[in-house]
Amino acid sequence: MIHAVIFDLDGTLLDRDSSVSSFIDQQYERLKPNLSHILNENYVQRFIELDNRGYVWKDKVYQQLIEEFSIELSPKAMSEDYIREFKHYCVPFVNLIEIQGILKVWQGT
C-alpha cells in the first residue's frame, strides 16, 4: 500500500522555465529605474544563462549581472526581490490541479 507521494517543485509540479521567464521579465519592470540602460531582452537572457536552471545561487547571479551591466543596486536588494516576488510567478504544469484531485480520491480508496 502506498502511503505518500512526494514531488519536488521545479520540473515536476512547476514549469520552472516559464516561471523564471515570467518572474525575471517582471523584475526588470519593477527595477526599471535602475535597469533602464539595459534592454529588457538582454537582462532576461543573461539572467537565465547565469542562473543555469537554478544551479547557481541568486546572489552570485545578481553579482554578475551588476558587474556586467553596471547596475546600481546591491546583490542583496535584488536577491530579496527574488525571494519576496518569485512565488507570484510560479507556473504549474498543465493538469496539475486535476492530478492532485485524482491523488486525493485515490488516497481515499
Summary of the structure (lengths in Angstrom):
residues: 109
radius of gyration: 17.5
end to end distance: 10.7
largest distance: 58.7
contacts: 254
relative contact order: 0.15
helix: 68%
strand: 3%
